[in-house]
Amino acid sequence: MLPQSNREKEIFRVTWTGSIVNFALLFFKFVAGIVGHSAAMVADAVHSLSDFVTDIIVVAFVRISGKPEDEGHDYGHGKYETLATAIIGLILFFVGIGIMFNGAKSVFDTINGKPLATPSILALIVAALSILLKELLYRYTIHKAKGLNSQAMIANAWHHRSDAFSSIGTFIGIGGAICLGEQWRILDPLAAIVVSIFIMRVAVQLLKPCVDELLERSLPAETENIILEIIRSFPEVSEPHHLRTRRIGNHLAIEVHIRMNGNTPLAEAHSLASEVEKRLKYEFGKDTHIGIHMEPLK
């Protein structure tokens, strides 16, 4: 894993690349949506605006989360990145609601006889460009995020892909409205509604692990079993119990009680506990918080 300073620089570089693309896209989408008379494109532009805002959130919160532990944060600042991920999820969810509301309103107006303008070719071209650029941006960001182990970057990558999904729906709606005639113009706002469902689904998927972490949910059973297996691999140690685990941002926290021979000298017992800690950190990362309580065998 990269040192923290290098990790931050790489996250900033990737995120700013995305923000430049997002800013350019939201500008062209707003122009194409307004000039090209497309409600779906305007909704897509709003989604791109939310992408740009979340890029700024990632940059701000990753810098905070990278700070070492201090007097007021004994466990470091890792959960600031979790908070950033939750904020991104919430923004996505409410953007989805907004797009759905606007699309439903246009559909309702059409049913009641209010005519819709035919979207232009300009809106269709911008939608196609958005699909291409946002999918490329998703693949680039998710690749970097996994290498950097950044929850916020993974969330942001999915935000990019949700924008690509949004543009696919927009492309279909605009294309149908242009090619199929006046009676099919309703496809434009219908596309916006369908896209909004995808957006809200992604938002929920991002929010669930954040809520689990903020509510101190234990690590998955598979991870806890690995922890216990590592501890039991030391023949001098037995009966690991009272295992408590949780996630702190990108790092894990492990607290456990172990038993060993009560006649073991203190220095030897401490050395053994340090070896267990070293092995756990090798498996789960050097920044893993580990607390080991030693007890004599009964």
N, C-alpha and C positions, 0 to 999 in steps of 0.2 A: 504494500500500500504506500502511496505517496506521503511524504511529510506533510503536516497540516498546512504549512504556508504554500507549498506547491499545489496541494489539493484545492485550496481556496482559489489560487490563480487559475487553475484549469477550469474550475466551476464557473468563475467569472468570465473566462474567455468563451466557453461554450454558451453560457447564458446571454452574453452580449451579442454573440453571433445571431442567436435566435431573436433577440429583441430588435436588431436591425432589420431582419427579414419581416418580423411581425409589424414593425412600424411602416415599412414600405407597403406591405399587403393591406393593412387597415386603411391606409390613404387611398390606394387604388380601388379597394372594395367600396368605400364610401362614395367615391366619385362614380364608379360603375353602377352602384345601387341607385344613386340619385338620378344621374344622367340616363341610366338605362332602365329606369322605372321598374326595379325589381325589389320587392319586399324581402325576398329570401336573401338577396345579396346584402342589403342593409343589415339584416339580422346577422349574416356571416361577418360583416364588418365589425359589429358590436362584439362578436366572439373573438375576433382578432385583437380588438382593443383590450379585452380581458386577458388575452395572451401576453400582450405588452406589459400590462400592469403586473401580472404574476412574475414576469421576468425580473422586474424591479424588486418584487418581494423576495424572490430567491436570492438575489445579490445581497440585499440588506440583511436577511436572516442568516445566511450561510456565514457571513463575516462574524456575526454575533456568536453563532454556535461553535465557531472555531476557537473561541477564547478558552484559555485553560481555566481550571477551577480556581476560585478565589474565596474570599472570606464569606461572601454572601451566597456562593454556589459551590457547595462542597462536592457535588457530583458533576461539575462542569456546566456547560451551556448547551449540551446536545439537544435538549428538547425545544430549543428555539427553532431548529430546523423542522422538527415535528410540527410545531405551531405554524411554520410557513406552509408546510404541506396541507395542514388543515384549512388554512386561509384560502389556498388555491382551490381545494375541494369545494369550499363554501361558495367561492366566486363562480366556479363552474356550475354549481347547482342553481344558483340564482340567475345566472346568464341563461341556463336552459329554461327556467320558468319564464323569463322575460321573452325569449324567442317563441316559446309555445303560446304565450298570451297574445303576442302580436300576430302570429300566424292564425290563431283561432279567430281573432277579431276580423282579419281580412277575409277568412272563409265565411264568417257570419255575414259580413257586409255584402259579399258576393251573392250568397243565397238570398239576401233581401233585395237584390237587384242593383246594387252599386257596382258599376263596371270597374274592372281592373285594367291598367295599362299593360300592353304587351312588352315584356322585357326585351332589351336590345341584344345584339350580337356581342357588344362590348362586355356586358355582364357575363355572358357565357364564356368568353375568352378569359376573363379574370378569374372565374370560378375554376376553369381548367388549370390555369397557372397556379392557383392557390393549392389545388390538390397535389400537384407535383412538388411544389416547394415545401409544403407542410409535411408531406410524407418523408421527404429527404431529411428535413429538420428533425422529425421524430426519430428516424433511424440513427442519425448522428448523435442526438442527445441521449437516447436510451443506451447506446453503446458506451458512451463516455460515463454516464451515470452509474452503470453497473461496475465499471472499472474503478470508479471513485467511491462507490458505496454511499451514494447520496439519495436519501428518500425524496428530498425536495426536487432534485433534478429528474428523478424518475416520474414524479408527479407532473413536472413541467413538460416532460417528454410526452406523457399521455394527453396533456393539454394540447400539444401540437397535433397529435393524431386525432383528437376529438375535433379540432379545427379542420383537418383533412376530411373527416367524416361529414362535417358540416358542409364543406364545399362540394362533396360528392352529391349530397342531397340537393344542394343549391343548383348544381350543374344539371341534375336530372329534372328538377322543377322548372328551371329556366328553359332548358332544351325542349321539354314537353310543351311549355307555354308558347314557345316560338314556333315549333314545327307542327303542332296538332290543331292550331286554330284558336279562335276567340273563346269557344266554350271550354277550352282546357287551360285557360289562364289561371284557374284556381290551383293548378299544380304547383305554382310558385309558392303561395303561402302554405300549402299542404306539405311541401318539401321542408319548409322551416319547422313545422310541427314535428315531423318524423325525426329530423336532426336533433331537435331539443331533447327527445327521449334518449338518444344515444349520449348526449352531453351529460344529462342528469345521472345516467347509469355509471358513467366513468367517474363522476363526482362522488357517488356513494362508495364505489370501489376504493377511491383514494381516502375517503373520510374514515372508513371502518378501522383500518390499522392505526390511524392517528388516535381515534377515540380509545381503542384498546390500550395504547401506550399511555395516554394521559390518565386513564383510569387504573394504571398499574397492573394490567393483565399479565399473567405469567407467560413465559415463552412457551412455544408449542411443546407437546409431550415428547416429540422426537428429539428436540434439542435438549430437553432435560434428561432424557435417557442417555444421550451422548455424554453429558456432564457426569452422570453417575458412573458410567462405564470408565471414564478417564480416572475418576477418583478410586474406583475399585481396582484399577490396574496396578496400584501401589500395594504390595503385599503387607506392608506395615500398617495400612489403614483399613478400617472396617466400618461397617454400619453407617454409611453416610445418610443423614436424615435432616429434617427441618430445612429442606432445600427451598430457597426462595429465589425467584428469577424475575427479571423485568428488562425492558429495553429503555435506554436513555439516548434518544436520538439515534445515531448510527452505532452506538456501543451497547454492550450488554452489562447487566449487573447480576452477580451470582453471590449468594450467601448460603453457606451450608455448615452443618455440624458434622464432625467426623470423630471416630473413636480410635484410640491406639493404646498400646500397653502403658498402664499407669506408672510403671517404673522407668519409662523412657526419660533420659535427662532432658531438661528444658531446651538446651541448645540443640539437641538432636531433633526434638519434636518440632521446634521452630524451623529447622532446616528442612524437615520433611514437608511441613505445611507450605514452605516456600517453593519446594519442588512441585507440589500439587498445583499451586498457583501459577507457576511458570508454565506447566503443561497446559493448563486451561487457557492461559493467555496465548499460547502458541496456536491453539485450536480456534479461539474466538477473537483474537486481536489483542495487541499490546495495551490498548486503552480500556480493556474490560475491567470493570470494578469487581473485585473479588474479596469477600470476607469469609474467613475460615475460623470456626470456633472448635477448639480441640477439647475432647472429653476422654477420661480414662475408660477402659473397657470395664463393663460390669461383671 
